Amino acid sequence: MPRFAANLSMLFGEVEFLDRFAAAQAAGFDAVEYLFPYAYSPSELSLRLGDFGLTQALFNLPPGDWESGDRGFAAIPGREDAFDRSLDQALVYAEVLGCPVLHAMAGVPPADADPAALHATYVANLAQAAERVGASGRTLVIEPISSRTIPGYFLTRQAQAMAVIAEVGSPHLGLQFDAYHCQIMDGDVEMHLRRQVAAIRHIQIAGVPDRHEPDRGEVDYPHLFGVMDELGYAGWVGCEYQPAGDTLAGLGWFAAARG
């Protein structure tokens, strides 16, 4: 059976963020992830993890000014200093929280940006960041995100991500495989999972097309969980979905998956 992490940016929205750690533990989760921790101090979050015996599975580097449209900087020429600073901040949090995997968002480039310059910037930034993250004993990941979710996002396809990982060539850079985004952009989720498992360091799930519970929609997640077990995937599976209603009422799939 895969190991599941509750995404606290999306699940347990019935309570305030800091109370979601207790809610996740009470629901049976052993780990948590979220988009960004930076509204809270590392010590405050570490206390919640320790109090409820939870593992921090993943979080993202700071994305920049979200309200102004920033979605990370890794592929954006001229934002290299901002990317470096975001990595500095993320590494401080990762050390305190014991987080093994960090996600670097690629960003939304200007519509007239040169694709070759974007690619070169992305590869160069990831190469240096992967070495810094690796030196701390952690792994950096990149995630193809559907254009439905973030219009204009630089990294959208599985083949694109795998090509970047191969070009960077660092053992400290891996793939964050989100089955929801994969199904929307590429389809054939099981075969992508099988082909890419050696590069996968984190998996996320949600029902397609509505991004609700994974027992809703067109993807057969019980089958995919069996494939993960067959392949020997030992990382976390992040539950990054928007509950259709009350979070606890929608966790029947979780109870079934745990047996």
C-alpha positions as CSV (number, residue, x, y, z in Angstrom):
1,M,0.0,0.0,0.0
2,P,1.4,3.5,-0.8
3,R,2.1,5.9,1.9
4,F,-0.2,8.9,1.8
5,A,0.5,12.5,2.8
6,A,-2.4,15.0,3.4
7,N,-2.0,18.2,1.5
8,L,-2.9,20.8,4.1
9,S,-3.3,23.6,1.6
10,M,-6.4,21.7,0.2
11,L,-7.6,19.2,2.8
12,F,-9.2,20.0,6.1
13,G,-10.2,23.5,5.1
14,E,-12.9,23.3,7.7
15,V,-10.4,24.4,10.3
16,E,-7.6,27.0,10.4
17,F,-4.3,25.9,8.8
18,L,-2.4,25.2,12.0
19,D,-5.2,23.0,13.2
20,R,-5.1,20.9,10.1
21,F,-2.0,18.9,11.4
22,A,-4.2,17.5,14.2
23,A,-7.0,16.8,11.8
24,A,-4.7,15.0,9.4
25,Q,-3.3,12.8,12.3
26,A,-6.8,12.1,13.6
27,A,-7.9,11.0,10.1
28,G,-5.0,8.5,9.9
29,F,-2.4,10.3,7.9
30,D,1.3,9.8,8.8
31,A,2.6,12.7,6.7
32,V,1.7,16.1,5.4
33,E,2.6,18.4,2.5
34,Y,1.4,21.9,1.5
35,L,2.2,24.4,-1.1
36,F,4.1,27.0,1.0
37,P,5.1,27.2,4.6
38,Y,6.4,30.7,4.6
39,A,3.4,32.4,6.4
40,Y,4.5,30.6,9.6
41,S,7.8,30.2,11.4
42,P,9.8,27.0,10.9
43,S,9.7,26.4,14.7
44,E,5.9,26.8,14.8
45,L,5.4,24.2,12.0
46,S,8.0,21.9,13.5
47,L,6.1,21.9,16.8
48,R,2.9,20.9,15.0
49,L,4.7,18.0,13.2
50,G,6.2,16.8,16.5
51,D,3.1,17.1,18.5
52,F,1.2,14.9,16.1
53,G,3.9,12.5,15.0
54,L,3.8,13.7,11.4
55,T,6.4,13.6,8.6
56,Q,6.9,16.6,6.4
57,A,6.9,15.1,2.9
58,L,7.2,18.1,0.6
59,F,6.7,21.8,0.0
60,N,7.5,24.3,-2.7
61,L,10.1,27.0,-2.9
62,P,8.7,30.5,-2.5
63,P,6.9,31.4,-5.7
64,G,7.3,35.1,-5.7
65,D,4.4,37.5,-5.7
66,W,1.5,35.1,-6.2
67,E,-1.1,37.8,-6.4
68,S,0.8,39.5,-9.2
69,G,1.0,36.2,-11.2
70,D,4.4,34.8,-10.1
71,R,4.5,31.0,-10.1
72,G,8.1,30.5,-9.4
73,F,11.3,31.7,-11.2
74,A,13.3,28.7,-12.3
75,A,12.8,29.2,-16.0
76,I,12.5,32.9,-16.1
77,P,15.6,34.8,-17.5
78,G,16.5,37.8,-15.3
79,R,15.0,36.3,-12.2
80,E,18.0,34.2,-11.2
81,D,18.7,36.2,-8.1
82,A,15.1,35.8,-7.0
83,F,15.4,32.0,-7.6
84,D,18.6,31.8,-5.5
85,R,16.9,33.7,-2.6
86,S,13.9,31.4,-2.8
87,L,16.1,28.4,-2.5
88,D,17.9,29.9,0.5
89,Q,14.7,30.4,2.3
90,A,13.3,26.9,1.4
91,L,16.5,25.2,2.7
92,V,16.2,26.9,6.1
93,Y,12.6,25.6,6.4
94,A,13.6,22.1,5.1
95,E,16.3,21.8,7.7
96,V,14.0,22.6,10.6
97,L,11.1,20.6,9.3
98,G,13.2,17.6,8.2
99,C,11.7,17.8,4.8
100,P,13.4,15.5,2.2
101,V,12.0,16.9,-1.0
102,L,11.6,20.4,-2.4
103,H,9.7,21.4,-5.5
104,A,11.0,24.3,-7.6
105,M,8.3,25.9,-9.7
106,A,9.2,26.8,-13.2
107,G,7.2,29.9,-13.6
108,V,5.0,31.6,-16.1
109,P,7.2,33.4,-18.7
110,P,6.1,36.4,-20.8
111,A,4.2,35.4,-23.9
112,D,7.0,36.8,-26.1
113,A,9.9,35.1,-24.3
114,D,12.4,33.1,-26.3
115,P,11.8,29.4,-25.7
116,A,15.6,28.6,-26.1
117,A,16.4,31.2,-23.4
118,L,13.7,29.9,-21.1
119,H,15.1,26.3,-21.5
120,A,18.7,27.4,-20.9
121,T,17.8,29.4,-17.8
122,Y,15.8,26.5,-16.4
123,V,18.5,24.0,-16.9
124,A,21.2,26.3,-15.5
125,N,19.1,27.2,-12.4
126,L,18.1,23.6,-11.7
127,A,21.7,22.4,-12.1
128,Q,23.1,24.7,-9.4
129,A,20.0,24.3,-7.2
130,A,20.1,20.5,-7.3
131,E,23.7,20.5,-6.1
132,R,22.9,22.8,-3.2
133,V,19.8,20.7,-2.3
134,G,21.8,17.5,-2.6
135,A,24.6,18.9,-0.4
136,S,21.9,19.3,2.3
137,G,20.9,15.6,1.9
138,R,17.7,16.4,0.1
139,T,16.2,16.1,-3.4
140,L,14.9,18.8,-5.7
141,V,11.9,18.0,-7.9
142,I,10.2,19.5,-10.9
143,E,6.5,19.0,-11.8
144,P,4.7,19.3,-15.1
145,I,1.5,21.3,-14.3
146,S,-1.5,21.4,-16.7
147,S,-2.2,24.5,-18.6
148,R,-5.8,24.2,-17.3
149,T,-4.5,24.8,-13.8
150,I,-1.8,27.4,-14.5
151,P,-2.2,28.9,-18.0
152,G,1.1,29.7,-19.5
153,Y,3.2,27.6,-17.1
154,F,6.5,26.7,-18.6
155,L,6.6,23.0,-17.7
156,T,3.5,21.1,-18.8
157,R,4.4,17.8,-20.3
158,Q,6.0,14.6,-19.0
159,A,8.5,14.3,-21.9
160,Q,9.6,17.9,-21.4
161,A,10.3,17.2,-17.7
162,M,12.2,14.0,-18.3
163,A,14.3,15.7,-21.0
164,V,15.2,18.5,-18.5
165,I,16.1,16.0,-15.8
166,A,18.3,14.1,-18.3
167,E,20.1,17.2,-19.4
168,V,20.8,18.4,-15.9
169,G,22.1,15.0,-15.1
170,S,22.1,15.4,-11.3
171,P,21.2,12.5,-9.0
172,H,19.7,15.2,-6.8
173,L,17.0,16.2,-9.3
174,G,13.9,14.1,-9.8
175,L,10.3,14.1,-11.0
176,Q,7.2,15.1,-9.0
177,F,4.6,13.0,-10.8
178,D,1.1,14.4,-10.5
179,A,-1.4,11.9,-12.0
180,Y,-4.0,14.6,-12.3
181,H,-1.8,16.9,-14.4
182,C,-0.5,13.9,-16.4
183,Q,-4.0,12.7,-17.3
184,I,-5.1,16.2,-18.5
185,M,-2.0,16.9,-20.5
186,D,-0.6,13.5,-21.7
187,G,-3.1,10.8,-20.7
188,D,-1.8,7.2,-20.4
189,V,-1.0,7.7,-16.7
190,E,-0.1,4.1,-16.0
191,M,2.5,3.9,-18.8
192,H,4.0,7.2,-17.8
193,L,4.3,6.0,-14.2
194,R,5.9,2.8,-15.3
195,R,8.4,4.4,-17.7
196,Q,9.4,7.2,-15.3
197,V,9.4,5.5,-12.0
198,A,13.2,5.6,-11.7
199,A,13.1,9.4,-11.8
200,I,10.0,9.8,-9.6
201,R,10.6,11.2,-6.1
202,H,7.1,12.2,-5.2
203,I,3.6,11.5,-6.5
204,Q,0.4,13.5,-6.2
205,I,-3.2,12.4,-6.9
206,A,-6.6,14.0,-7.5
207,G,-9.8,13.0,-9.4
208,V,-10.0,14.0,-13.0
209,P,-11.4,16.3,-14.3
210,D,-12.8,18.1,-11.3
211,R,-9.8,17.7,-8.9
212,H,-12.0,16.2,-6.2
213,E,-11.4,13.0,-4.3
214,P,-9.5,10.3,-6.2
215,D,-12.5,7.9,-6.2
216,R,-14.3,10.4,-8.4
217,G,-13.7,10.8,-12.1
218,E,-11.9,8.9,-14.9
219,V,-8.7,7.7,-13.3
220,D,-8.7,4.2,-11.7
221,Y,-6.6,5.0,-8.6
222,P,-7.0,1.7,-6.8
223,H,-5.4,0.1,-9.9
224,L,-2.6,2.8,-9.9
225,F,-1.9,2.1,-6.2
226,G,-1.4,-1.5,-7.1
227,V,1.0,-0.5,-9.9
228,M,3.0,1.7,-7.4
229,D,3.3,-1.3,-5.1
230,E,4.3,-3.5,-8.0
231,L,7.0,-1.0,-9.1
232,G,8.3,-0.7,-5.5
233,Y,7.6,3.0,-5.2
234,A,8.6,3.9,-1.7
235,G,8.0,7.7,-1.6
236,W,4.9,9.6,-0.4
237,V,1.7,10.0,-2.4
238,G,0.4,13.5,-1.8
239,C,-3.4,13.9,-1.6
240,E,-3.5,17.3,-3.5
241,Y,-7.2,17.5,-4.2
242,Q,-10.1,19.8,-3.4
243,P,-12.7,17.9,-1.3
244,A,-16.1,18.0,-3.0
245,G,-17.6,18.6,0.5
246,D,-16.5,17.9,4.0
247,T,-12.9,16.5,4.0
248,L,-13.7,13.6,6.4
249,A,-16.8,12.6,4.6
250,G,-14.8,12.2,1.4
251,L,-12.1,9.9,2.9
252,G,-13.8,6.6,2.1
253,W,-11.2,6.0,-0.6
254,F,-8.4,6.5,2.0
255,A,-10.0,3.9,4.3
256,A,-10.3,1.5,1.4
257,A,-6.7,2.0,0.2
258,R,-5.4,1.4,3.7
259,G,-7.3,-1.9,3.9
